[in-house]
Amino acid sequence: MSAELEAGLRRGAAAAGVAVTVNRVGSMVTVFFAPGPVRDLEGAKRSDTSAFARWFHGMLERGVYWPPSQFEAAFVSAVHTPDDVELVVAAAAAAFAELRS
C-alpha cells in the first residue's frame, strides 16, 4: 500500500504541475517540495518549506494528519486500508492543486 501511496502522491503533484520528490523506503514516505533527487541533507535543504507548509495545512483541512515537517516521514501501517490510502491520495491531489492558485 505504501507503493500505491507513493504513486498517488506523484500523480497528484504532476497533475497540479507541482515539482516534488517523493521518497519511499518500505512503509516510510516523504514528500519534498523540490525537484529530485533528494538523497541527503543538502538536497533536502533545497526544498520549498513554505509550499510544504501550505500543502500540509491543505491536508489538515481535508482530515489528513501528515507529519508537520517536510523532513519527517509518514508511515503506512498494517491497520491502514486501501480506502485510507485513496483518501490520502485524493486529499493530497486537492492540496497540490491549491498550490497553483
Summary of the structure (lengths in Angstrom):
residues: 101
radius of gyration: 12.4
end to end distance: 30.4
largest distance: 35.9
contacts: 287
relative contact order: 0.24
helix: 51%
strand: 12%
